[in-house]
Amino acid sequence: MLNETGRPYRVPLVNRILRVLMKPVFQGLFHILADIHLFGRGNVPFGRPYLVAINHVSTFDPPFLLAFWPEMIEAMGASDIWSRPGQAQLVRMYHAIQVHRGEYDREVFSQVINVIRAGKPLLLAPEGGRSHVIAMRRAQPGISYLVEKTQVPVLPVGITGTTDDFFTRASRGERPTLEMHIGKPLILPQVSGKGLDRRLIRQQNADLVMAHIAGLLPEEYRGYYAAEAISPEQ
């Protein structure tokens, strides 16, 4: 549970208080702006560490999930968010983990692993960033690496309605429908081998997570994983 500096992972008290205050505010805002539907909350393994993997269409996905997730959860965000007015203040208030997209950051991986080893759930987007279209892109293998190091289950979550034009539509009084479908926890296959073989297995595991997310989504959202979608009944 300790990081490289010998300190356990902790969320500062001020951020814990802000999270408690922000949650009902964002829930209220989303209920005003949209028609909210939540499915599969009973699949959440309360009080245990796990990874939550989502499809990532726009900047509205993380706040939507964080507002309605049934327990407090840590979150990762791309470093460019920290320079955007408004969004930067929110991620700092939430105490999100800053990730440099497309780079291997040993310190970030250590921090994320510490989150899990401290018994906390963590939200991430395996695609590595927003797609800006509803169709899913192929995942990066990072989620497989994290599971390999922590041995925790993954909860696939499919989100619909959070398109880039969500706020524009909502502000016109359209009340778009937002849905969050939480799948059952997945235990990924063990990673073995070395070099290229190991990287291929990690990619296969990342693809497996995305196939389960695709199974929770309408066909038009499945994109790269249209042919591999795994429904919750399978």
C-alpha positions in Angstrom: 0.0 0.0 0.0 3.0 2.3 0.0 4.3 4.3 -2.9 7.9 5.0 -3.7 8.2 7.8 -1.2 6.9 5.6 1.6 3.5 7.4 2.0 0.2 5.5 1.6 -2.2 6.8 -1.0 -4.6 9.2 0.6 -7.1 11.7 -0.8 -6.6 15.0 1.2 -9.4 15.9 3.6 -10.4 19.0 1.7 -10.9 17.0 -1.5 -12.9 14.3 0.3 -15.2 17.0 1.6 -15.5 18.6 -1.9 -16.4 15.3 -3.4 -19.2 14.8 -0.9 -20.5 18.3 -1.7 -20.0 18.0 -5.5 -21.8 14.7 -5.9 -25.4 15.8 -5.2 -24.8 19.1 -7.1 -23.8 17.2 -10.3 -26.6 14.7 -9.8 -29.1 17.6 -9.6 -27.7 19.3 -12.7 -27.8 16.1 -14.8 -31.4 15.4 -13.7 -32.3 18.9 -14.7 -30.6 18.7 -18.1 -31.3 15.1 -19.0 -33.4 12.0 -18.7 -31.2 9.7 -16.5 -31.3 5.9 -16.6 -29.0 3.7 -14.6 -28.7 -0.1 -14.9 -26.7 -2.8 -13.1 -25.8 -1.0 -9.9 -26.1 -4.4 -8.2 -23.0 -5.5 -10.0 -20.7 -3.1 -8.1 -18.5 -5.0 -5.5 -18.8 -2.4 -2.8 -15.9 -1.9 -0.4 -13.4 -3.7 -2.7 -10.8 -2.5 -5.1 -11.6 -2.8 -8.8 -11.2 -1.0 -12.1 -14.1 0.6 -13.9 -13.6 0.7 -17.7 -15.8 3.0 -19.8 -16.3 3.9 -23.5 -15.2 7.5 -23.8 -17.1 9.8 -26.2 -16.8 13.2 -24.6 -15.8 15.2 -21.5 -19.3 14.5 -20.1 -18.7 10.8 -19.5 -16.5 11.0 -16.4 -18.7 13.6 -14.5 -21.8 11.6 -15.4 -20.3 8.4 -14.0 -18.8 10.0 -10.9 -22.0 11.8 -10.0 -24.1 8.6 -10.1 -21.5 5.9 -9.1 -22.8 4.3 -5.9 -19.6 4.7 -3.9 -16.6 7.1 -4.0 -14.2 6.2 -6.8 -10.8 7.5 -7.9 -10.4 8.8 -11.5 -7.8 9.3 -14.1 -7.7 12.2 -16.6 -5.6 13.3 -19.5 -3.1 16.0 -18.6 -4.5 18.5 -21.1 -7.6 18.8 -18.9 -5.5 20.5 -16.2 -5.0 23.5 -18.6 -8.7 24.0 -19.6 -10.6 26.7 -17.7 -13.4 25.2 -15.7 -12.4 21.6 -16.2 -9.0 22.2 -14.6 -10.7 23.5 -11.4 -13.0 20.5 -11.3 -10.3 17.8 -11.6 -8.2 19.5 -9.0 -11.2 19.8 -6.6 -11.9 16.1 -7.2 -8.2 15.2 -6.8 -8.1 13.2 -10.1 -4.9 11.5 -11.3 -3.2 13.3 -14.1 -2.1 11.1 -17.1 0.1 12.1 -20.0 -1.7 10.5 -23.0 0.4 8.3 -25.2 3.4 8.2 -22.8 4.6 5.6 -20.4 4.7 7.3 -17.1 6.2 5.1 -14.4 5.2 7.5 -11.6 1.6 7.5 -12.7 1.4 3.7 -13.0 2.9 3.5 -9.5 0.3 5.9 -8.2 -2.5 4.0 -9.9 -1.3 0.7 -8.5 -1.2 2.3 -5.1 -4.8 3.4 -5.4 -5.8 -0.3 -6.0 -3.6 -1.6 -3.3 -5.1 0.9 -0.9 -8.5 -0.8 -1.5 -10.0 1.9 -3.7 -11.9 1.5 -7.0 -10.5 3.4 -10.0 -12.2 4.8 -13.2 -10.3 4.8 -16.5 -11.0 4.8 -20.2 -9.1 2.0 -22.1 -9.4 3.9 -25.4 -6.9 6.4 -24.0 -9.0 9.5 -24.7 -12.2 10.9 -26.1 -13.4 9.5 -29.4 -15.7 12.5 -30.2 -17.9 10.1 -32.1 -20.1 7.4 -30.6 -18.2 4.5 -32.2 -15.6 2.9 -30.0 -11.9 2.9 -30.9 -9.5 0.1 -30.2 -8.2 0.1 -26.6 -4.7 0.7 -25.4 -3.2 -2.2 -23.4 -2.6 -0.2 -20.3 -5.7 -1.6 -18.5 -4.3 -5.1 -18.9 -1.0 -4.0 -17.4 -2.8 -2.6 -14.4 -4.8 -5.8 -13.9 -1.6 -7.8 -14.3 0.0 -5.8 -11.4 -3.0 -5.7 -9.1 -5.1 -8.8 -9.8 -8.4 -6.9 -9.4 -11.6 -7.4 -11.4 -12.7 -5.0 -14.1 -16.3 -3.7 -14.3 -17.2 -2.9 -17.9 -19.5 0.2 -18.2 -21.3 1.4 -21.3 -22.4 5.0 -21.4 -24.7 6.5 -24.0 -26.0 10.0 -24.7 -22.9 11.9 -23.6 -22.1 13.3 -27.1 -20.1 16.5 -27.7 -23.4 18.3 -28.3 -25.0 17.1 -25.1 -25.0 20.5 -23.3 -26.1 22.4 -26.4 -29.1 20.1 -26.8 -29.8 20.1 -23.1 -29.7 23.9 -22.9 -32.4 24.0 -25.7 -34.6 22.0 -23.4 -34.4 18.8 -25.3 -33.5 16.7 -22.2 -31.3 14.1 -24.0 -31.4 10.6 -22.6 -28.2 9.5 -20.7 -27.8 5.9 -19.8 -25.2 4.0 -17.8 -25.0 0.2 -18.0 -22.8 -1.5 -15.4 -21.7 -5.0 -16.4 -20.6 -7.9 -14.1 -17.0 -8.0 -12.8 -14.5 -9.6 -15.2 -11.5 -11.6 -14.2 -9.0 -11.3 -17.0 -6.8 -14.2 -18.2 -3.3 -14.4 -16.7 -0.6 -12.7 -18.8 2.4 -14.9 -19.6 5.4 -15.0 -22.0 7.9 -12.3 -22.8 8.4 -9.5 -25.3 6.0 -9.5 -28.2 4.0 -12.5 -26.9 3.4 -10.7 -23.6 2.3 -7.5 -25.4 -0.1 -9.4 -27.6 -1.8 -11.0 -24.6 -2.1 -7.7 -22.9 -3.8 -6.3 -26.0 -6.1 -9.3 -26.2 -7.1 -8.7 -22.6 -7.8 -5.0 -23.3 -9.8 -6.0 -26.3 -11.8 -8.5 -24.1 -12.7 -5.7 -21.7 -13.9 -3.5 -24.6 -15.9 -6.4 -26.1 -17.8 -6.6 -22.8 -18.4 -2.8 -22.9 -19.6 -3.1 -26.5 -22.1 -5.7 -25.4 -23.7 -3.2 -23.0 -24.0 -0.6 -25.8 -26.3 -0.2 -28.9 -24.8 -1.3 -32.2 -24.0 2.2 -33.4 -21.7 2.7 -30.4 -19.7 -0.5 -30.8 -17.3 0.8 -33.5 -14.1 -1.3 -33.7 -15.7 -4.0 -31.5 -19.0 -4.4 -33.4 -18.1 -8.0 -34.4 -16.6 -8.9 -31.0 -19.4 -7.5 -28.7 -20.1 -9.9 -25.8 -23.6 -9.5 -24.3 -24.1 -9.7 -20.6 -26.0 -13.0 -21.1 -23.0 -14.7 -22.7 
